[in-house]
């Protein structure tokens, strides 16, 4: 069973709202609706380290994100994609916000 996040991680960039709800589900809100990327039903050994972790880290750290790029990453890492009507309810839950520009880089 997957562990739970202490805080829900939220990143807003390029008109997208990305919510890392737990270690198995990522929601992306875009202008046409909400996409849900998950690994709930994957029982493959090593899937987290080979597929899910690189996918989620690239969504957390890359500077420029667009839906086409996110969907190509999901196809590359064999992540299932589905549509959702709404985002998860974030009221009364601790939230950690990631900066819009992704990870901190050494800027001179």
N, C-alpha and C positions, 0 to 999 in steps of 0.2 A: 504494500500500500504506500502511496506517495505521501511524503511529509507535507505539512502545511506551511505556507509563508507566514512569518510574523506580521508582515505588513503587505498590503496589496500595492504593487508597483504600477505607477501610471506615468506615461510619457506622451506629451502632445507635441507633434512636429508635422510640418507640411500639410496642415489641414486634417491630419489623422490623430485619433486618440487611441493609444495602445494600452491595454490593461492586462497585466500579468496577474491573473486572479489566484492561481495556484500552480504548482509545478507541472500540471498536466493540461492547462487551458490558457490560451491567449485570445483576447478579443481585440479586434481592430474596427473602430468606427470610422467610416469614410462617408463621402457625400451621398452615396447611393444606399447606405444601410450599414449593417454590422456583419463582419465575418468572424467566425470562430475557428481557431486552429487548436486541435487537441490530439492527445495521444492516449485517450482513455482505454481503448481496446487493444492496444499493441502489447503483446506478450513476448516479443522478440528480445532475446538476451543482448544487452549492450546497446539497445536502441537509444537510451537517454544520452549516453556519451558520444555516440557516432552521429546521431541525427538531431535529437531534440535540443541538446545544449548548444551546438553551433547555430541552430536556427534562432533560438531565443536570445542568445548573446548578440547575434548580428542585429536583431531588432532593438536591443538595448543600446548598442554602441555605435552603429553606423550613423553618419551625419545626415545623409539624404536618404529618405525612405519614400517610396511610392507604392501603390497597390500592385502594380505590375511586377516590381522587384520582389515584393513580399510573396506574391503568388509563385514566382519563379523559384524562390528559395524553398517554399513549401513543396513544390514538385521535386526539386533536387534532393531534398532531405526526406521525401516520402511522408510528409505530414498531412493528415486528413483535414479538409476544409469543409465547413458547412456554413450556412447562413443562420442568422439569429434575428429575432425581432427587436430585442432590447439588450442593453448592456446589463451586467450584473448590478445588483443594488449595493451601493457603496456607503450608505448612511450608517453612521456609528461604527465604522471600521477604520483601523489605522491605515493611513495612506503614505507611501513614500513616492515622491515625485523625482523622476529622472530629468535632467536638463534637456532642452530641445535639441541641442547640438550633439547629444550622445555622450560618449566618454570624454573625460578631460584630456586634452592634447597639449603638448608643449608648444605653445605659440610664442614666437620670438618677435 
